[in-house]
Amino acid sequence: MGSFSIWHWLIVLLIVVMVFGTKKLKNMGADLGGAVKGFKDGMKDGSTSTEEKPAAPAAQVANATAADKTTIDVEAKQKS
């Protein structure tokens, strides 16, 4: 009773195919594969972008101060 045999899994698979249809299952598989690929790409981009992030804001701040003289720089105080 603890584990299912191969025949149990084949019957379950047959019922799932009959309920959803092969076209819908194919679309769901493609969507799932695309989501996994996007997640992996995001993880790769996240690890490389953290290494480059400290250099990028400094360049943006230098360009922002030179371009916009009306910006006021303030320091936020913590509310206790």
C-alpha positions as CSV (number, residue, x, y, z in Angstrom):
1,M,0.0,0.0,0.0
2,G,3.0,2.3,0.5
3,S,4.2,2.5,-3.1
4,F,2.5,2.2,-6.4
5,S,3.5,-0.2,-9.1
6,I,4.1,0.8,-12.7
7,W,0.6,-0.3,-13.6
8,H,-0.9,2.2,-11.2
9,W,1.1,5.0,-12.6
10,L,0.2,4.1,-16.2
11,I,-3.5,4.1,-15.3
12,V,-3.2,7.5,-13.6
13,L,-1.3,8.8,-16.7
14,L,-4.0,7.5,-19.0
15,I,-6.8,9.2,-17.0
16,V,-4.9,12.5,-16.9
17,V,-4.4,12.3,-20.7
18,M,-8.1,11.5,-21.2
19,V,-9.2,14.4,-19.0
20,F,-6.8,17.1,-20.2
21,G,-6.0,16.0,-23.7
22,T,-2.6,15.7,-25.3
23,K,-2.6,19.3,-26.8
24,K,-3.3,20.9,-23.4
25,L,-0.6,18.7,-21.7
26,K,1.9,19.7,-24.4
27,N,1.2,23.4,-23.9
28,M,1.5,23.0,-20.1
29,G,4.8,21.2,-20.5
30,A,6.1,23.9,-22.9
31,D,5.0,26.7,-20.5
32,L,6.7,24.9,-17.6
33,G,9.9,24.4,-19.5
34,G,9.9,28.1,-20.5
35,A,9.3,29.1,-16.9
36,V,12.2,27.0,-15.7
37,K,14.5,28.4,-18.4
38,G,13.5,31.9,-17.5
39,F,14.2,31.2,-13.8
40,K,17.7,29.8,-14.6
41,D,18.5,32.8,-16.8
42,G,17.3,35.1,-14.0
43,M,19.5,33.3,-11.5
44,K,22.5,33.7,-13.8
45,D,21.8,37.4,-14.4
46,G,21.3,38.0,-10.7
47,S,24.7,36.6,-9.8
48,T,26.5,38.6,-12.5
49,S,24.6,41.8,-11.9
50,T,25.5,41.9,-8.2
51,E,29.2,42.0,-9.1
52,E,28.6,45.0,-11.4
53,K,26.2,46.9,-9.3
54,P,28.7,48.9,-7.1
55,A,30.3,50.5,-10.2
56,A,27.0,51.4,-11.9
57,P,25.4,53.7,-9.3
58,A,28.5,55.8,-9.0
59,A,28.4,56.5,-12.7
60,Q,24.7,57.3,-12.5
61,V,25.2,59.6,-9.5
62,A,27.9,61.5,-11.3
63,N,25.7,61.9,-14.4
64,A,22.7,62.9,-12.4
65,T,24.5,65.6,-10.4
66,A,26.0,67.1,-13.5
67,A,22.7,67.1,-15.5
68,D,20.3,68.1,-12.8
69,K,21.3,70.9,-10.4
70,T,17.8,71.2,-8.8
71,T,18.1,67.8,-7.0
72,I,18.3,68.2,-3.2
73,D,20.3,65.5,-1.3
74,V,18.8,64.8,2.1
75,E,19.5,62.2,4.7
76,A,16.6,60.2,6.1
77,K,16.3,59.9,9.9
78,Q,15.0,56.7,11.5
79,K,11.8,57.0,13.4
80,S,12.0,55.5,16.8
